[in-house]
């Protein structure tokens, strides 16, 4: 859901894979959100802005987990949110 929110108009609906736990309840164990990463025809600046949103959506969960778990990002990785 976080990717979907961060991706705004460029994302589709989330889909999840479920497994049944020992208690008989279904638990989501994986999921994905489709995202449109194609260029904006005839508008390079709009393409740059779109890609910034796409990258932010892709990185959102990683950044969130890094904050929760206090794990460093992979060596050499950087993330900068553009305003």
LINTA-V469262 format. One line per field, one symbol per residue. ss: DSSP state (H for helix, E for strand, C for the rest). phi: phi as a letter, one per 30 degrees, with the letter a starting at -180 (. if undefined). Layout:
# LINTA-V469262
ss = ???
phi = ???
This chain:
# LINTA-V469262
ss = CHHHHHHHHHEEEEEEEEEECCCCCEEEEEEEEEECCCCCCCCHHHHHHHHHHHHHHHHHHHHHHHHHHCCCCCCCCCCCCCC
phi = .ddddddhdcccddbbcbbcdddicdbdcaaabdbdcdddeibedddddddddddddddedddddddddhcddeejdbbbddc
